[in-house]
Amino acid sequence: MKRLLGKEQQIFDDMKKCFTSYGLKIFDELKKNDQLMIFSKFEYRNYNFGIAAIYHADGDLVEISTVYTNISKNKIKPVAELMNHINSYIMSGHFYVVYSTGAMSFRTAIHVTDTLNKDDFEWALDQVMSASYKFFPMIIDQIFTEMEPLEIIKKHLEEEPMEVQP
């Protein structure tokens, strides 16, 4: 990537500050083409999640994603179906599966102009982390059981009703 402009460097620095203010340790940074990326991880119920923020400088967009371990080919279809049902409860962001690799992720994005609005970035970071906390137990059930996706949702709704986010 060409030398960062002052605006790009400031947005990248602000993204890193937001990550560290959440207690997320940055373990890698990557600058590729017009993308500036930071990577971290967090743990929930003994499962490790990767989390990334990618600033697309050419499109003034910041994408925040959690990444989960790849799943076996025979579980991709039911996990994708479950994620489709879960996505109907989510107003910002979405779960998806990359069929060719089995990688699962939840992502959302915000638009940036000349500066990173830290409140918007932290809101997006909250959305990504809370969706992971709330819905990952369903995904684990889908991966490690033979239950149907709607059975899993019903089971978890009985334990803790889902609320549609504003």
BELPE-V717735 format. One record per residue. N is the residue number from 0. PHI is phi in degrees with one decimal (NA if undefined). Layout:
n	phi
N	PHI
N	PHI
//
This chain:
n	phi
0	NA
1	-62.9
2	-54.7
3	-68.9
4	-75.6
5	-56.0
6	-61.8
7	-63.0
8	-63.5
9	-66.2
10	-62.7
11	-62.0
12	-62.4
13	-66.3
14	-59.8
15	-63.5
16	-62.4
17	-62.9
18	-58.8
19	-68.6
20	-67.3
21	-89.4
22	81.7
23	-87.5
24	-82.5
25	-80.0
26	-107.4
27	-160.1
28	-131.6
29	-140.7
30	-120.3
31	-138.6
32	51.8
33	-103.1
34	-119.2
35	-115.0
36	-125.0
37	-126.0
38	-130.1
39	-146.1
40	-152.5
41	-145.8
42	-115.6
43	-145.9
44	48.4
45	66.7
46	-109.1
47	-93.4
48	-115.1
49	-89.0
50	-136.2
51	-136.6
52	-124.3
53	-124.0
54	-95.7
55	-91.8
56	-61.9
57	-74.3
58	-121.7
59	50.2
60	-132.2
61	-114.8
62	-107.0
63	-119.6
64	-137.5
65	-102.4
66	-128.0
67	-110.5
68	-56.3
69	-67.8
70	-109.9
71	-69.5
72	-56.1
73	-73.0
74	-104.3
75	-61.0
76	-62.1
77	-66.2
78	-66.3
79	-62.1
80	-63.8
81	-59.2
82	-61.0
83	-60.8
84	-65.3
85	-60.5
86	-58.8
87	-68.6
88	-95.3
89	-108.8
90	-94.0
91	-133.0
92	90.4
93	-162.4
94	-87.1
95	-154.4
96	-124.4
97	-88.9
98	-59.9
99	-70.6
100	-117.2
101	81.5
102	-70.9
103	-112.2
104	-154.6
105	-125.3
106	-143.4
107	-146.1
108	-147.8
109	-132.6
110	-88.9
111	-122.7
112	-112.2
113	-83.0
114	-139.3
115	-86.1
116	-76.3
117	-63.3
118	-64.4
119	-64.9
120	-63.0
121	-66.5
122	-61.8
123	-63.5
124	-62.4
125	-59.2
126	-60.2
127	-66.5
128	-70.4
129	-69.6
130	-62.9
131	-63.9
132	-61.8
133	-73.6
134	-102.4
135	-60.1
136	-57.5
137	-66.9
138	-65.5
139	-60.8
140	-58.2
141	-66.5
142	-70.9
143	-105.6
144	-131.0
145	-103.0
146	-65.3
147	-77.4
148	-52.6
149	-68.0
150	-63.4
151	-64.9
152	-62.2
153	-59.4
154	-57.8
155	-74.7
156	-65.1
157	-67.5
158	-75.4
159	-154.5
160	-59.1
161	-86.1
162	-118.0
163	-74.3
164	-78.1
165	-67.7
//
